[in-house]
Amino acid sequence: MNIKPIKPMLLHKVVDINNPFDGADYITELKLDGIRLIIVKAPTKDFRIFTRHGTDVTRRMPELHDFARALPPDTVVDGEVILSDSSGAPDFEALMERFHVTNALKVASASVTRPLIYCPFDVIRVDGRSITRLPLIDRKAELTALLAVQPANVAPVSYVEGNGAAYFNAVKERNLEGVVVKRADSSYYINKRSKNWLKHVNYAQEDVLITGYRTAGDFGWLLAFEDGRPAGILELGVPADARHAVYRAAIADEVKGIARLREPIPCRVKYRNLTKAGYLRLPSFVTFL
């Protein structure tokens, strides 16, 4: 049976996590450092697991198959898949390594030694009923009923009423990804971005040096820490005037599509965390210094 992917509802960013997110109009969830997955159970016994972009990854995630099989026919669940480290925190680098494994034998082995955990937070369709127009809080109740007998490798995302700022402060103390605040009465809009769902990411900031830039292919600045260690490549959040300011700087040489600056340019960036190799993960430009 040809099961088609469903593109999920997406979030906007919120800058100020304080009011009005402390009232009963909103719920607050932990933002997980994982990959968005939609599980689609057909009216038959068939099912598929899709990424938010519609990529079929069913065969890469055998440890989630029992959950998918147990769903009622014609049901669609939305959630995030994570891979935990030894402390129980999501390990995004390990998840990406696992995600790109496609060899059947290696996938089978990894599903036992380092199993994925699926964290559902919404349900779009249940037993043939579209429930996208139901308030979020009612869809949460439908999801709870689906998970009455919680299967292995599934851990639903918990939530609290309001308390966005307090929850975010607790997340910062534990160096976790961030929070998501959602209107409790929000509908589910397939393949749309809505301000009824807002994310607030726990960014760190660092003062670094721009040492060069790509002259071919995708935009990117080469970064170094102030002690000279490579800090990675910055590709995000750079306005046109800032790009031109760097392009006007004198270069020392250009080799293999990389122009190296004669004098590094100091700037401040925000980033998610340090990778295991010591680079800034997803650095984004803040300002020149």
Summary of the structure (lengths in Angstrom):
residues: 289
radius of gyration: 21.5
end to end distance: 57.5
largest distance: 64.3
contacts: 866
relative contact order: 0.16
helix: 20%
strand: 38%
